[in-house]
Amino acid sequence: MNHTTEHPPGFELSCNEKDETMLELPSVPIKLFVRNIDYESQRIEIYEPQNCLSAQLLKLGNASISPFQFPKPYYGSDGTNVSSFNCDSMSCPILLSESSLDSVQPELVSCTKVKDVLSAKWYNSYSYNDGSVAMEWLKPDCRYCEARGQKCKRKNGTSGETECSVCLTNTTHGLTNVLLIAAGLQSPML
């Protein structure tokens, strides 16, 4: 995706040879896979196809992911102290929050602690169920337009203001043409 006034810099979206959507954050040398982009809530869900997103998140550490941010938790602090462990029996590092380390974790007996990440903002949005992380963006704010089924575009001559617009698609034109033709068939010729 080329960066224009419609698409701010700070990230690249592309497709790989398997037509999977990739997100690259130039500020951090990682490429992530995109599971879903929800334009109405302005969230993007990322994953790692080998089910080892934790390794990518460790590379991320506390680096900026601008223009994205991790959603703030509904409770507790903004970030969580996280420790990672390498285990011989697993190819992917295990991530545990500082509070989980208060109890004995039998699966960690044969593991080695590798790294601590202090105040990891991504940990609270990390889903162990499907190995994904949600990120969100604030600008441009297009939620209002998307909720109304419209598209969002930057106002002419402004740097951050947006406005809603209705995009006519070929499907709409085709349907209109069919209705006009059908109406013409029913009306008598003069």
Backbone as ProteinMPNN parsed JSONL, in Angstrom:
{"seq_chain_A": "MNHTTEHPPGFELSCNEKDETMLELPSVPIKLFVRNIDYESQRIEIYEPQNCLSAQLLKLGNASISPFQFPKPYYGSDGTNVSSFNCDSMSCPILLSESSLDSVQPELVSCTKVKDVLSAKWYNSYSYNDGSVAMEWLKPDCRYCEARGQKCKRKNGTSGETECSVCLTNTTHGLTNVLLIAAGLQSPML", "coords_chain_A": {"N_chain_A": [[0.844, -1.166, 0.0], [0.674, 2.096, -0.936], [1.719, 5.112, 0.635], [-0.318, 7.813, 1.153], [-2.261, 10.815, 1.463], [-4.52, 9.536, 2.188], [-3.676, 7.166, 3.325], [-1.807, 6.878, 6.019], [1.77, 7.002, 6.842], [3.988, 4.548, 8.399], [3.418, 1.937, 8.476], [3.123, -1.059, 6.494], [0.952, -2.746, 4.355], [0.566, -5.799, 2.744], [0.386, -8.543, 0.396], [1.279, -11.964, 0.587], [2.756, -14.731, -1.277], [0.811, -16.66, -0.916], [-1.524, -15.32, -0.833], [-2.054, -14.194, 1.652], [-2.691, -11.681, 4.006], [-0.309, -9.354, 5.035], [1.258, -7.51, 7.644], [3.573, -5.034, 8.032], [5.723, -3.44, 10.204], [7.746, -0.877, 9.923], [9.221, 0.388, 11.941], [9.857, -1.591, 13.68], [11.55, -4.534, 13.074], [9.663, -6.663, 12.031], [7.319, -8.917, 10.533], [3.91, -9.413, 10.419], [0.999, -11.49, 10.361], [-2.25, -10.812, 9.137], [-5.328, -11.367, 10.529], [-7.847, -10.246, 10.679], [-9.451, -7.178, 9.836], [-11.185, -4.703, 11.307], [-12.964, -2.144, 10.406], [-14.945, -0.571, 11.492], [-14.66, -0.666, 14.303], [-12.086, 0.047, 14.319], [-9.914, -1.758, 14.588], [-7.262, -4.113, 14.293], [-6.441, -7.454, 13.843], [-3.815, -9.551, 14.572], [-1.695, -12.391, 13.783], [0.356, -15.368, 13.913], [1.294, -17.72, 11.591], [2.552, -20.184, 12.229], [1.73, -20.625, 14.744], [3.225, -19.277, 16.695], [3.24, -16.693, 17.816], [4.155, -15.525, 20.09], [6.966, -15.446, 19.936], [7.378, -13.448, 18.016], [6.224, -11.294, 19.356], [7.988, -11.01, 21.451], [10.201, -10.025, 20.1], [9.19, -7.581, 19.504], [8.943, -6.387, 22.015], [8.904, -3.504, 23.907], [8.653, -1.657, 21.937], [7.61, 1.089, 19.83], [4.601, 0.962, 18.027], [3.513, 2.627, 16.22], [1.381, 3.687, 13.596], [-0.371, 2.369, 15.255], [-1.834, 1.09, 18.32], [-1.937, -0.808, 21.35], [-4.959, -2.087, 22.681], [-6.276, -0.572, 25.611], [-6.495, -2.133, 28.797], [-9.552, -3.155, 30.465], [-9.383, -3.172, 33.129], [-6.923, -2.889, 35.746], [-3.381, -2.321, 35.146], [-1.796, -0.464, 32.446], [0.28, -1.843, 31.17], [1.875, -5.075, 31.397], [4.184, -6.942, 33.278], [6.154, -9.331, 31.755], [7.43, -12.614, 31.392], [9.501, -14.739, 29.443], [9.908, -18.127, 28.452], [11.991, -20.721, 27.308], [11.467, -23.974, 26.255], [12.546, -27.3, 26.031], [10.777, -29.18, 25.041], [9.055, -27.754, 23.492], [8.543, -25.762, 20.57], [8.015, -23.121, 20.535], [8.299, -20.128, 22.448], [7.116, -19.879, 25.833], [4.918, -17.572, 27.282], [4.514, -15.795, 30.231], [2.725, -13.913, 32.612], [3.838, -11.683, 35.19], [2.267, -11.995, 37.49], [1.303, -14.619, 37.179], [3.516, -16.067, 37.758], [3.661, -16.265, 40.441], [2.645, -18.596, 41.422], [3.505, -22.104, 41.421], [4.539, -23.468, 38.388], [4.143, -26.347, 36.848], [4.789, -27.119, 34.195], [6.991, -25.627, 33.586], [9.268, -26.673, 34.697], [11.337, -27.952, 33.257], [12.254, -25.863, 31.739], [13.908, -22.862, 30.514], [14.364, -19.612, 31.66], [14.245, -16.867, 29.534], [13.893, -14.157, 28.818], [12.816, -10.991, 30.089], [10.134, -8.776, 29.774], [9.336, -5.63, 30.559], [6.384, -4.057, 31.551], [4.738, -4.752, 29.278], [2.711, -3.778, 26.785], [1.231, -5.199, 24.957], [0.52, -7.607, 26.098], [-1.948, -7.759, 27.483], [-3.819, -7.852, 25.446], [-3.327, -10.183, 24.2], [-4.349, -13.263, 22.951], [-4.59, -16.425, 24.097], [-6.192, -18.438, 23.188], [-6.555, -18.344, 20.358], [-4.089, -17.508, 19.518], [-3.586, -14.774, 18.858], [-3.286, -11.163, 18.563], [-4.794, -8.086, 19.299], [-4.78, -4.889, 17.784], [-5.203, -1.338, 17.673], [-6.2, 1.664, 15.901], [-6.195, 5.219, 16.045], [-6.264, 7.465, 14.408], [-6.698, 7.952, 10.947], [-9.946, 8.814, 12.226], [-12.538, 6.909, 11.547], [-14.792, 5.658, 12.405], [-17.477, 6.579, 12.737], [-18.392, 6.966, 10.093], [-18.093, 4.359, 9.027], [-19.904, 2.939, 10.651], [-22.256, 3.87, 9.636], [-22.309, 2.688, 7.22], [-20.848, 3.909, 5.267], [-18.022, 5.258, 3.48], [-14.817, 6.578, 4.445], [-13.025, 9.572, 4.104], [-10.285, 11.867, 3.748], [-10.791, 15.29, 4.464], [-10.642, 17.821, 1.978], [-7.61, 19.563, 1.78], [-7.005, 19.372, 4.493], [-5.188, 18.13, 7.304], [-5.857, 16.202, 9.225], [-8.607, 15.955, 9.5], [-11.635, 14.227, 8.738], [-14.194, 13.085, 6.453], [-17.407, 11.695, 5.654], [-18.297, 9.616, 2.895], [-20.206, 8.439, 0.136], [-19.662, 5.628, -1.677], [-20.137, 4.747, -4.91], [-20.624, 1.67, -6.358], [-19.796, -0.722, -8.946], [-21.708, -2.698, -8.802], [-23.956, -1.39, -7.807], [-24.467, 0.39, -9.938], [-24.99, -1.495, -11.942], [-27.313, -2.736, -10.938], [-29.038, -0.546, -10.952], [-29.152, -0.053, -13.716], [-30.405, -2.434, -14.574], [-32.898, -2.17, -13.313], [-33.837, 0.151, -14.603], [-33.969, -0.733, -17.253], [-35.821, -2.809, -16.957], [-38.034, -1.293, -16.132], [-38.429, 0.181, -18.455], [-39.222, -1.813, -20.231], [-41.746, -2.387, -19.342], [-43.21, -0.097, -19.776], [-45.342, 1.497, -22.147], [-44.446, 1.941, -25.599], [-43.965, 5.051, -27.134]], "CA_chain_A": [[0.0, 0.0, 0.0], [1.442, 3.338, -0.98], [1.252, 6.08, 1.607], [-0.822, 9.071, 0.629], [-3.046, 11.444, 2.527], [-5.532, 8.572, 2.6], [-3.031, 6.08, 4.064], [-0.639, 7.458, 6.687], [2.95, 6.14, 6.922], [4.236, 3.876, 9.671], [3.175, 0.514, 8.303], [2.9, -1.527, 5.126], [0.095, -3.908, 4.173], [0.861, -6.448, 1.473], [-0.026, -9.948, 0.331], [2.366, -12.869, 0.239], [2.46, -15.607, -2.414], [-0.377, -17.462, -0.596], [-2.606, -14.339, -0.701], [-2.306, -13.873, 3.056], [-2.386, -10.272, 4.257], [0.825, -9.163, 5.945], [1.464, -6.174, 8.193], [4.973, -4.782, 8.37], [5.959, -2.204, 10.948], [9.152, -0.544, 9.67], [9.916, 0.787, 13.167], [10.272, -2.845, 14.314], [11.759, -5.428, 11.922], [8.864, -7.886, 12.047], [6.152, -9.003, 9.668], [2.847, -10.129, 11.101], [-0.106, -11.871, 9.506], [-3.493, -10.148, 9.519], [-6.493, -12.256, 10.535], [-9.064, -9.48, 10.486], [-9.425, -5.726, 10.007], [-12.531, -4.209, 11.586], [-12.886, -0.7, 10.191], [-15.905, 0.126, 12.352], [-14.063, -0.494, 15.637], [-10.701, 0.461, 14.055], [-9.021, -2.763, 15.176], [-6.64, -5.077, 13.4], [-6.054, -8.64, 14.608], [-2.634, -10.161, 13.958], [-1.364, -13.738, 14.249], [1.55, -15.963, 13.319], [0.755, -18.981, 11.076], [3.12, -21.364, 12.886], [1.262, -20.566, 16.133], [4.308, -18.838, 17.575], [3.191, -15.237, 17.884], [4.925, -15.076, 21.258], [8.338, -15.132, 19.511], [7.327, -12.138, 17.365], [5.938, -10.285, 20.378], [9.221, -10.784, 22.213], [11.024, -9.126, 19.279], [8.564, -6.273, 19.613], [9.269, -5.826, 23.326], [8.122, -2.307, 24.212], [8.849, -0.704, 20.84], [6.43, 1.788, 19.333], [3.968, 0.343, 16.863], [2.77, 3.729, 15.614], [0.246, 4.431, 14.109], [-1.243, 1.502, 16.035], [-1.584, 0.958, 19.75], [-2.645, -1.943, 21.918], [-6.103, -1.615, 23.458], [-6.07, -0.467, 27.054], [-7.333, -3.107, 29.505], [-10.688, -2.604, 31.197], [-8.995, -3.11, 34.536], [-5.486, -3.065, 35.957], [-2.446, -1.361, 34.56], [-1.648, -0.386, 30.996], [1.213, -2.874, 30.734], [2.093, -6.183, 32.314], [5.527, -7.516, 33.217], [6.042, -10.657, 31.147], [8.658, -13.41, 31.275], [9.406, -15.79, 28.43], [10.651, -19.333, 28.781], [12.214, -21.702, 26.253], [11.341, -25.331, 26.767], [13.023, -28.279, 25.051], [9.658, -29.92, 24.466], [8.202, -26.87, 22.696], [9.298, -24.945, 19.613], [7.625, -21.723, 20.711], [8.455, -19.719, 23.845], [5.941, -19.691, 26.677], [4.863, -16.254, 27.901], [3.744, -15.758, 31.468], [2.745, -12.623, 33.29], [4.487, -11.693, 36.498], [1.336, -12.515, 38.492], [1.196, -16.076, 37.047], [4.728, -16.694, 38.28], [3.538, -16.393, 41.889], [2.368, -19.999, 41.735], [4.41, -23.053, 40.767], [4.068, -23.895, 37.078], [4.829, -27.623, 36.59], [5.301, -27.222, 32.822], [8.219, -24.842, 33.463], [10.367, -27.329, 35.408], [12.444, -28.217, 32.332], [12.385, -24.693, 30.863], [14.878, -21.838, 30.885], [13.868, -18.245, 31.508], [15.046, -16.246, 28.491], [13.785, -12.71, 28.708], [11.737, -10.271, 30.759], [9.682, -7.544, 29.13], [8.634, -4.849, 31.566], [5.233, -3.258, 31.125], [4.393, -5.108, 27.894], [1.351, -3.318, 26.511], [0.555, -6.172, 24.116], [0.147, -8.827, 26.813], [-3.369, -7.764, 27.845], [-4.664, -8.136, 24.286], [-2.865, -11.452, 23.631], [-5.323, -14.33, 23.131], [-4.011, -17.766, 24.041], [-7.116, -19.336, 22.497], [-6.28, -18.427, 18.921], [-2.746, -17.008, 19.228], [-3.645, -13.499, 18.148], [-3.23, -9.92, 19.328], [-5.535, -6.99, 18.679], [-4.208, -3.543, 17.829], [-6.181, -0.383, 17.174], [-5.657, 2.946, 15.465], [-7.076, 6.332, 16.401], [-6.349, 8.413, 13.298], [-7.895, 8.77, 10.906], [-11.099, 8.252, 12.93], [-13.572, 6.657, 10.541], [-15.823, 4.803, 13.007], [-18.812, 7.118, 12.472], [-18.727, 6.672, 8.694], [-18.22, 2.913, 8.86], [-21.133, 2.513, 11.321], [-23.357, 4.271, 8.753], [-22.163, 1.987, 5.952], [-20.204, 4.791, 4.307], [-16.563, 5.265, 3.486], [-14.206, 7.718, 5.105], [-11.931, 10.164, 3.336], [-9.785, 13.109, 4.339], [-11.345, 16.522, 3.895], [-9.671, 18.516, 1.124], [-6.79, 20.599, 2.383], [-6.793, 19.224, 5.936], [-4.234, 17.063, 7.607], [-6.38, 15.139, 10.06], [-10.059, 15.874, 9.512], [-12.204, 13.296, 7.766], [-15.618, 13.222, 6.16], [-17.993, 10.478, 5.112], [-18.702, 9.684, 1.494], [-20.869, 7.246, -0.364], [-18.961, 5.137, -2.865], [-20.973, 3.968, -5.809], [-19.874, 0.545, -6.911], [-20.326, -1.255, -10.201], [-22.897, -3.47, -8.477], [-25.056, -0.433, -7.713], [-24.762, 0.845, -11.298], [-25.592, -2.616, -12.649], [-28.666, -2.893, -10.435], [-29.79, 0.605, -11.459], [-29.385, -0.291, -15.144], [-31.389, -3.51, -14.699], [-34.197, -1.606, -12.943], [-34.253, 1.068, -15.664], [-34.333, -1.545, -18.417], [-37.071, -3.485, -16.613], [-39.089, -0.277, -16.149], [-38.641, 0.524, -19.862], [-39.934, -2.904, -20.879], [-43.142, -2.381, -18.923], [-43.927, 1.11, -20.219], [-45.651, 1.418, -23.589], [-43.612, 2.742, -26.497], [-44.716, 6.172, -27.708]], "C_chain_A": [[0.888, 1.227, 0.0], [0.855, 4.335, 0.002], [0.89, 7.379, 0.915], [-1.524, 9.768, 1.779], [-4.134, 10.503, 3.01], [-4.942, 7.481, 3.49], [-1.756, 6.601, 4.711], [0.54, 6.492, 6.746], [3.069, 5.481, 8.289], [3.994, 2.387, 9.59], [3.001, 0.206, 6.823], [1.968, -2.725, 5.183], [0.409, -4.486, 2.807], [0.313, -7.866, 1.521], [1.188, -10.789, -0.022], [1.922, -13.773, -0.912], [1.249, -16.507, -2.175], [-1.615, -16.582, -0.423], [-3.019, -14.098, 0.746], [-1.88, -12.421, 3.277], [-1.317, -10.159, 5.329], [0.874, -7.707, 6.392], [2.921, -6.053, 8.572], [5.065, -3.43, 9.053], [7.424, -1.852, 10.773], [9.925, -0.147, 10.924], [10.432, -0.426, 13.938], [10.427, -3.857, 13.18], [10.99, -6.748, 12.027], [7.736, -7.765, 11.036], [5.141, -9.878, 10.391], [1.744, -10.445, 10.102], [-1.38, -11.235, 10.042], [-4.635, -11.149, 9.413], [-7.754, -11.467, 10.179], [-8.772, -7.986, 10.637], [-10.873, -5.284, 10.168], [-12.483, -2.686, 11.515], [-13.842, 0.066, 11.099], [-15.345, 0.346, 13.757], [-12.606, -0.047, 15.541], [-9.703, -0.451, 14.768], [-8.496, -3.685, 14.093], [-6.15, -6.229, 14.269], [-4.91, -9.332, 13.872], [-2.376, -11.533, 14.567], [-0.088, -14.192, 13.568], [1.158, -17.367, 12.876], [1.335, -20.246, 11.703], [2.726, -21.423, 14.361], [2.36, -20.191, 17.102], [4.377, -17.31, 17.592], [4.021, -14.721, 19.048], [6.364, -14.717, 20.876], [8.39, -13.761, 18.835], [7.091, -11.027, 18.386], [7.169, -9.995, 21.225], [10.175, -9.885, 21.434], [10.498, -7.696, 19.389], [8.911, -5.598, 20.938], [8.354, -4.681, 23.676], [8.246, -1.251, 23.123], [7.524, -0.064, 20.432], [5.893, 1.057, 18.107], [3.107, 1.374, 16.134], [2.536, 3.439, 14.129], [-0.734, 3.596, 14.929], [-0.916, 1.615, 17.518], [-2.339, -0.279, 20.221], [-3.797, -1.419, 22.758], [-5.781, -1.581, 24.949], [-6.98, -1.477, 27.743], [-8.473, -2.407, 30.243], [-10.364, -2.433, 32.675], [-7.483, -3.242, 34.621], [-4.658, -2.024, 35.232], [-2.409, -1.459, 33.044], [-0.775, -1.509, 30.454], [1.411, -3.921, 31.811], [3.528, -6.652, 32.167], [5.398, -8.971, 32.781], [7.413, -11.316, 31.116], [8.447, -14.462, 30.204], [10.334, -16.929, 28.812], [10.801, -20.178, 27.531], [12.189, -23.072, 26.893], [11.774, -26.298, 25.674], [11.869, -28.967, 24.336], [8.773, -29.062, 23.56], [9.05, -26.005, 21.768], [9.04, -23.455, 19.797], [7.777, -21.326, 22.176], [7.11, -19.577, 24.557], [6.031, -18.297, 27.288], [4.003, -16.33, 29.153], [3.842, -14.379, 32.087], [3.39, -12.793, 34.652], [3.566, -12.297, 37.556], [1.17, -14.023, 38.386], [2.402, -16.78, 37.632], [4.69, -16.833, 39.799], [3.252, -17.829, 42.303], [3.329, -20.892, 40.951], [3.77, -23.525, 39.463], [4.803, -25.181, 36.698], [5.43, -27.73, 35.191], [6.602, -26.465, 32.628], [9.436, -25.499, 34.111], [11.567, -27.546, 34.495], [12.698, -27.044, 31.382], [13.406, -23.708, 31.412], [14.265, -20.463, 30.653], [14.813, -17.504, 30.566], [15.047, -14.725, 28.589], [12.633, -12.195, 29.557], [11.409, -9.035, 29.932], [8.862, -6.801, 30.173], [7.527, -4.023, 30.93], [4.888, -3.486, 29.648], [2.931, -4.751, 27.631], [0.558, -4.341, 25.689], [0.013, -7.358, 24.902], [-1.348, -8.884, 27.127], [-4.287, -8.026, 26.662], [-4.245, -9.435, 23.587], [-3.877, -12.54, 23.95], [-4.628, -15.683, 22.994], [-4.895, -18.715, 23.247], [-6.796, -19.469, 21.018], [-4.935, -17.829, 18.531], [-2.734, -15.709, 18.457], [-3.545, -12.333, 19.124], [-4.02, -8.872, 18.557], [-4.747, -5.697, 18.834], [-5.286, -2.605, 17.302], [-5.486, 0.878, 16.7], [-6.688, 4.023, 15.781], [-7.277, 7.309, 15.256], [-5.991, 7.711, 12.006], [-9.068, 8.061, 11.582], [-12.257, 8.132, 11.948], [-14.729, 5.829, 11.101], [-17.237, 5.277, 12.672], [-19.257, 6.762, 11.051], [-18.98, 5.183, 8.495], [-19.51, 2.396, 9.486], [-22.363, 2.847, 10.473], [-23.278, 3.584, 7.393], [-21.532, 2.834, 4.868], [-18.696, 4.653, 4.403], [-16.071, 6.576, 4.076], [-13.108, 8.26, 4.194], [-11.498, 11.445, 4.038], [-10.46, 14.291, 3.653], [-10.262, 17.199, 3.071], [-8.927, 19.578, 1.914], [-6.584, 20.485, 3.884], [-5.867, 18.059, 6.197], [-4.864, 15.929, 8.395], [-7.879, 14.976, 10.044], [-10.546, 14.939, 8.418], [-13.668, 13.644, 7.53], [-16.104, 11.923, 5.555], [-18.349, 10.692, 3.648], [-19.354, 8.367, 1.117], [-20.15, 6.849, -1.637], [-19.937, 4.322, -3.693], [-20.121, 2.875, -6.412], [-20.508, 0.109, -8.219], [-21.603, -2.034, -9.959], [-24.111, -2.546, -8.424], [-25.455, 0.051, -9.103], [-25.457, -0.261, -12.082], [-27.036, -2.822, -12.24], [-29.549, -1.761, -10.951], [-30.125, 0.403, -12.933], [-30.444, -1.363, -15.356], [-32.775, -2.973, -14.381], [-34.714, -0.663, -14.024], [-34.693, 0.305, -16.909], [-35.659, -2.237, -18.16], [-38.234, -2.5, -16.644], [-39.426, 0.098, -17.593], [-39.419, -0.549, -20.595], [-41.414, -2.875, -20.53], [-43.901, -1.155, -19.418], [-44.189, 1.019, -21.723], [-44.753, 2.35, -24.401], [-44.473, 3.867, -27.071], [-44.283, 6.45, -29.111]], "O_chain_A": [[1.761, 1.367, 0.856], [-0.361, 4.398, 0.182], [1.693, 7.964, 0.188], [-1.398, 9.359, 2.933], [-4.625, 10.652, 4.128], [-5.651, 6.927, 4.33], [-0.736, 6.751, 4.039], [0.336, 5.279, 6.705], [2.337, 5.819, 9.22], [4.321, 1.649, 10.519], [2.762, 1.099, 6.009], [2.181, -3.633, 5.987], [0.509, -3.752, 1.823], [-0.164, -8.327, 2.559], [2.024, -10.382, -0.828], [0.832, -13.596, -1.457], [0.708, -17.066, -3.129], [-2.639, -17.046, 0.078], [-4.186, -13.83, 1.032], [-0.834, -11.992, 2.792], [-1.405, -10.781, 6.388], [0.571, -6.794, 5.623], [3.447, -6.862, 9.336], [4.561, -2.421, 8.558], [8.276, -2.467, 11.413], [11.143, -0.318, 10.981], [11.342, -0.3, 14.757], [9.498, -4.019, 12.388], [11.593, -7.819, 12.104], [7.263, -6.672, 10.725], [5.475, -10.945, 10.907], [1.581, -9.739, 9.108], [-1.569, -11.132, 11.254], [-4.883, -11.712, 8.347], [-8.623, -11.965, 9.464], [-7.951, -7.583, 11.46], [-11.689, -5.472, 9.266], [-12.021, -2.023, 12.444], [-13.583, 1.22, 11.441], [-15.531, 1.414, 14.34], [-11.964, 0.209, 16.56], [-8.786, 0.007, 15.45], [-9.181, -3.995, 13.119], [-5.521, -6.011, 15.305], [-5.027, -9.657, 12.69], [-2.773, -11.813, 15.698], [0.478, -13.474, 12.743], [0.722, -18.155, 13.715], [0.672, -21.284, 11.707], [3.315, -22.177, 15.136], [2.424, -20.725, 18.21], [5.441, -16.72, 17.404], [4.535, -13.603, 19.0], [6.928, -13.776, 21.436], [9.331, -12.997, 19.051], [7.684, -9.953, 18.294], [7.371, -8.864, 21.666], [10.881, -9.071, 22.029], [11.264, -6.733, 19.369], [9.143, -4.39, 20.984], [7.139, -4.863, 23.739], [7.972, -0.075, 23.364], [6.453, -0.623, 20.668], [6.658, 0.595, 17.261], [2.101, 1.032, 15.513], [3.461, 2.971, 13.464], [-1.818, 4.073, 15.261], [0.118, 2.152, 17.914], [-3.271, -0.736, 19.559], [-3.646, -0.426, 23.469], [-5.095, -2.461, 25.47], [-8.121, -1.663, 27.32], [-8.377, -1.232, 30.597], [-10.998, -1.645, 33.376], [-6.839, -3.664, 33.661], [-5.161, -0.998, 34.772], [-2.92, -2.407, 32.448], [-1.063, -2.064, 29.394], [1.147, -3.68, 32.989], [4.037, -6.751, 31.05], [4.634, -9.741, 33.362], [8.425, -10.667, 30.85], [7.354, -15.012, 30.066], [11.392, -16.727, 29.408], [9.845, -20.339, 26.772], [12.805, -23.303, 27.933], [11.403, -26.127, 24.513], [11.976, -29.299, 23.155], [7.847, -29.575, 22.931], [10.141, -25.57, 22.137], [9.777, -22.625, 19.265], [7.423, -22.104, 23.062], [6.104, -19.203, 23.952], [7.093, -17.887, 27.756], [2.896, -16.868, 29.128], [4.904, -13.755, 32.087], [3.473, -13.897, 35.19], [4.029, -13.033, 38.427], [0.917, -14.671, 39.402], [2.328, -17.961, 37.968], [5.58, -17.448, 40.387], [3.582, -18.231, 43.419], [3.894, -20.474, 39.94], [2.608, -23.929, 39.439], [5.957, -25.126, 36.272], [6.471, -28.364, 35.015], [7.262, -26.638, 31.604], [10.529, -24.934, 34.074], [12.705, -27.343, 34.92], [13.301, -27.228, 30.324], [13.727, -23.713, 32.6], [13.717, -20.186, 29.586], [16.028, -17.508, 30.765], [16.092, -14.089, 28.455], [11.613, -12.864, 29.725], [12.304, -8.338, 29.452], [7.821, -7.285, 30.616], [7.723, -3.377, 29.9], [4.764, -2.537, 28.873], [2.025, -5.361, 28.198], [-0.672, -4.337, 25.73], [-0.876, -8.054, 24.413], [-1.952, -9.953, 27.044], [-5.444, -8.395, 26.866], [-4.747, -9.751, 22.508], [-4.231, -12.723, 25.115], [-4.142, -16.04, 21.921], [-4.403, -19.695, 22.689], [-6.767, -20.576, 20.482], [-4.658, -17.658, 17.344], [-1.964, -15.55, 17.51], [-3.699, -12.492, 20.335], [-3.931, -8.779, 17.332], [-4.132, -5.443, 19.87], [-6.18, -3.029, 16.568], [-4.333, 1.135, 17.047], [-7.893, 3.77, 15.783], [-8.34, 7.917, 15.139], [-5.04, 6.929, 11.987], [-9.169, 6.836, 11.517], [-12.874, 9.127, 11.569], [-15.563, 5.347, 10.335], [-18.102, 4.46, 12.356], [-20.382, 6.307, 10.847], [-19.966, 4.792, 7.869], [-20.152, 1.509, 8.924], [-23.392, 2.181, 10.582], [-24.089, 3.864, 6.51], [-21.659, 2.526, 3.683], [-18.172, 4.003, 5.308], [-16.817, 7.548, 4.189], [-12.357, 7.495, 3.589], [-12.25, 12.027, 4.819], [-10.672, 14.296, 2.44], [-9.087, 17.153, 3.434], [-9.529, 20.385, 2.622], [-6.044, 21.404, 4.499], [-5.778, 17.123, 5.403], [-4.44, 14.783, 8.247], [-8.391, 13.963, 10.521], [-9.97, 14.86, 7.333], [-14.288, 14.386, 8.292], [-15.321, 11.145, 5.011], [-18.66, 11.805, 3.223], [-19.081, 7.323, 1.71], [-20.042, 7.644, -2.57], [-20.49, 3.327, -3.225], [-19.027, 3.129, -6.916], [-21.619, 0.52, -8.555], [-22.494, -2.039, -10.809], [-25.175, -2.887, -8.94], [-26.643, 0.119, -9.418], [-26.413, 0.006, -12.81], [-27.895, -3.057, -13.089], [-30.691, -1.999, -11.346], [-31.253, 0.658, -13.354], [-31.297, -1.218, -16.231], [-33.732, -3.279, -15.091], [-35.906, -0.673, -14.332], [-35.684, 0.665, -17.543], [-36.53, -2.258, -19.03], [-39.312, -2.838, -17.133], [-40.595, 0.31, -17.915], [-40.201, -0.237, -21.493], [-42.249, -3.291, -21.333], [-45.131, -1.181, -19.47], [-43.353, 0.522, -22.477], [-44.358, 3.416, -23.93], [-45.617, 3.624, -27.456], [-44.808, 7.361, -29.75]]}, "name": "protein", "num_of_chains": 1, "seq": "MNHTTEHPPGFELSCNEKDETMLELPSVPIKLFVRNIDYESQRIEIYEPQNCLSAQLLKLGNASISPFQFPKPYYGSDGTNVSSFNCDSMSCPILLSESSLDSVQPELVSCTKVKDVLSAKWYNSYSYNDGSVAMEWLKPDCRYCEARGQKCKRKNGTSGETECSVCLTNTTHGLTNVLLIAAGLQSPML"}
